[in-house]
Amino acid sequence: MIPVCEPTLKGNELKYVEDCIKTNWISSAGKYIKLFEEKFSEFCSTKYGIACSNGTTALHLALESIGIKKGDEVIIPDFTMIATANAVIYSQARPILIDSEDKTWNMDPKLIEEKITDKTKAIMPMHTYGHPCDMDKIKNIAEKHDLKIVEDAAESHGALYKEKKTGSIGDIGCFSFYGNKIITTGEGGMIVTDDEKIAEKARLLRNHAFTKPRFIHNELGFNYRMTNIQAAIGLAQMENADQLVESRINNARLYNELLKEVEGITTPPEEDWAKNVYWMYGVLVEKEFGVKKEELMEKLKEKGIDTRSFFYPMHLQPIFQEDDERFPDTKGNYPVSDMLYEKGLYLPSSSSLTEEQIKEAVEKIVEIKNGK
Ligand SMILES: Cc1ncc(COP(=O)(O)O)c(C=O)c1O
């Protein structure tokens, strides 16, 4: 089976993890945390990096660090992974959904302003599958209405909006280093920012809001710390970061080329102003393909090619259909998001994927189209 995604651990990962164990530094104290934070924030061209336990806690920490509180509204895409919405709810704020745009699959900036109220405090654009959002438009709206921008860059390590890395464009960028991410620590996350105050606050809240004297707490903090072992893997990943990103892009180029002639498959977007890093190589299965998405996925599995469906939109999530005062605004009509779910799947996308594996995946797609 060609998996949808597996980590690429071909550098100093083992050596650095061994060092943690041999030196007894396995908790969240230890040299690798700072080294990883420095390297990753440098990679994003931001001043500060604050490592944490996963991408979801990065989002929550970011919202807490900019002072999001009960009753606030935070604008998020409808088409995302549920962690974006959940982080808002963990901060007792309300997620407000925005439909996607056809051309990038991301939050449609044209639809944001009509959802802004006097309770709106932040916008959380998410760079879907590695393609950046149209950030100038989102920044203009945020400036006009005095809103913070928290980028959910969980899927877009290394992607560029114009000349800038995703995660470095808004007030805070949030990353995930889950096992399927372009840069991974198994589980892990990081927030990056240029704002010293936000960085300080995030460091404080990440660690139970410990102050001096110890065990006296003035704020509600969390244990969102990353371990030295995770950071050791992260540092090794950073030594190959550019290569890990470029491999994803090369995979996409080959897929694009091979799928060009296959009628009914829409290949992923890349706007002129964007560098898509194709975290996942997503395609849309159109009517003209002749076989529906679910059937294609099943048949590919039988032929040894693993795939995943696109996200299930937030407004369709069973939990968000419930009558619950914590999320009263999660229903409604989001047609582009529905369309993406209906047609979208992603193909094997690991950085370690070989040319032969990509060719094999496309051959099987063609076979299925031809009824074999
Ligand atoms: C867009 C988005 N946001 C947040 C997350 C959450 O990251 P984690 O699984 O590390 O908590 C993910 C994870 O895949 C994601 O895709």
The ligand as a Gaussian input file, in Angstrom:
#p B3LYP/6-31G(d) Opt

LIG

0 1
 C       -5.748000      23.295000       9.548000
 C       -5.341000      22.580000      10.787000
 N       -5.374000      23.239000      11.950000
 C       -5.000000      22.645000      13.091000
 C       -4.580000      21.335000      13.118000
 C       -4.271000      20.705000      14.439000
 O       -2.995000      20.232000      14.583000
 P       -2.665000      19.046000      15.623000
 O       -3.219000      17.791000      15.045000
 O       -1.187000      19.058000      15.702000
 O       -3.312000      19.401000      16.915000
 C       -4.507000      20.630000      11.944000
 C       -4.023000      19.238000      11.973000
 O       -3.936000      18.476000      11.118000
 C       -4.913000      21.246000      10.718000
 O       -4.889000      20.601000       9.548000

